[in-house]
C-alpha cells in the first residue's frame, strides 16, 4: 500500500465517507452523495485509491437484465488502509482547525 498518497480535499472527502462505514460496501452513486463530489472527480479518485492499495474493488454479481440496471462496483477500505486513513484524516483536521493565533486575532478585532 502506498502511504504517500497526496491527501487533497476531494480525496479526504472520499476517505471520510469510507471511514464512516468501514465494514460497508460502497458504490459510486452512494459515494457521490456522501462526499458531495461529481462522478468526474470521484471515479478518478477511486481508481487512484484502488491502484495505491487503499481500496478493494469488487463487482456485484447480478444479471443486469433481471435487475434492470448495470452491475455496481463496490469499494471498501482495505484492513491495512483503514487505520492509515483515520490517522491522515485526523492530521488534516488538526492542520486545518483554527489555532491560538487565529483565535487571538479574532478577539483583537471583536
C-alpha positions as CSV (number, residue, x, y, z in Angstrom):
1,X,0.0,0.0,0.0
2,X,1.3,3.4,-0.9
3,X,1.0,5.5,2.2
4,X,2.4,8.6,0.5
5,X,-0.9,9.3,-1.3
6,X,-1.5,13.0,-1.7
7,X,-4.4,13.9,0.5
8,X,-6.3,16.6,-1.3
9,X,-9.7,17.9,-0.1
10,X,-11.6,15.7,-2.5
11,X,-9.6,12.6,-1.5
12,X,-10.2,13.4,2.1
13,X,-14.0,13.7,1.4
14,X,-14.0,10.2,-0.2
15,X,-11.9,8.7,2.6
16,X,-14.2,10.3,5.3
17,X,-17.2,8.7,3.6
18,X,-15.5,5.3,3.5
19,X,-14.2,5.6,7.1
20,X,-17.7,6.5,8.3
21,X,-18.8,2.9,7.5
22,X,-15.6,0.9,7.1
23,X,-17.3,-2.5,7.0
24,X,-19.8,-1.4,4.3
25,X,-19.5,-1.9,0.6
26,X,-19.8,1.5,-1.1
27,X,-20.8,2.1,-4.7
28,X,-20.3,5.2,-6.9
29,X,-23.7,6.9,-6.5
30,X,-23.7,6.5,-2.7
31,X,-20.1,7.9,-2.5
32,X,-21.1,10.8,-4.8
33,X,-23.9,11.7,-2.4
34,X,-21.9,11.3,0.8
35,X,-18.8,13.1,-0.4
36,X,-20.6,15.7,-2.4
37,X,-18.3,15.1,-5.4
38,X,-19.4,14.7,-9.1
39,X,-18.7,11.5,-10.9
40,X,-15.9,13.1,-12.9
41,X,-14.0,13.8,-9.7
42,X,-15.0,10.7,-7.7
43,X,-14.1,7.9,-10.1
44,X,-10.5,9.0,-10.8
45,X,-10.0,9.2,-7.0
46,X,-11.4,5.7,-6.6
47,X,-9.1,4.5,-9.3
48,X,-6.1,6.1,-7.6
49,X,-7.0,4.7,-4.2
50,X,-7.5,1.3,-5.7
51,X,-4.2,1.4,-7.6
52,X,-2.4,2.6,-4.4
53,X,-3.8,-0.4,-2.5
54,X,-6.1,1.6,-0.2
55,X,-9.3,0.1,-1.6
56,X,-10.6,-3.3,-2.5
57,X,-12.9,-3.3,-5.5
58,X,-15.4,-6.0,-6.4
59,X,-18.2,-6.2,-8.9
60,X,-21.7,-7.0,-7.9
61,X,-22.8,-10.5,-9.0
62,X,-26.1,-9.8,-10.7
63,X,-27.8,-10.3,-14.0
64,X,-28.2,-6.8,-15.4
65,X,-31.2,-7.7,-17.5
66,X,-33.0,-9.2,-14.5
67,X,-32.0,-6.4,-12.1
68,X,-32.9,-3.7,-14.7
69,X,-29.6,-1.9,-14.1
70,X,-25.9,-2.5,-14.7
71,X,-23.8,-4.3,-12.1
72,X,-22.2,-2.0,-9.5
73,X,-18.6,-1.8,-8.5
74,X,-18.3,-1.9,-4.7
75,X,-15.4,-0.3,-2.8
76,X,-14.1,-0.9,0.7
77,X,-11.0,0.3,2.5
78,X,-8.5,-2.5,3.0
79,X,-7.8,-3.5,6.6
80,X,-4.3,-2.0,6.3
81,X,-5.6,1.3,4.9
82,X,-8.3,1.9,7.5
83,X,-6.0,3.0,10.3
84,X,-3.8,5.0,7.9
85,X,-6.9,6.7,6.5
86,X,-8.1,7.6,10.0
87,X,-4.7,8.9,11.0
88,X,-4.3,11.0,7.8
89,X,-7.8,12.5,8.3
90,X,-7.1,13.3,11.9
91,X,-3.8,15.0,10.9
92,X,-5.6,17.0,8.2
93,X,-8.3,18.0,10.7
94,X,-5.6,19.1,13.2
95,X,-3.8,21.1,10.5
96,X,-6.9,22.9,9.3
97,X,-8.6,23.9,12.6
98,X,-8.0,27.4,13.8
99,X,-5.1,27.7,16.2
100,X,-4.4,30.0,19.1
101,X,-3.0,32.7,16.8
102,X,-6.2,32.7,14.8
103,X,-8.4,32.8,18.0
104,X,-6.3,35.7,19.4
105,X,-6.7,37.6,16.2
106,X,-10.5,37.2,16.4
107,X,-10.5,38.6,20.0
108,X,-8.5,41.6,19.0
109,X,-11.0,42.6,16.3
110,X,-14.1,41.8,18.3
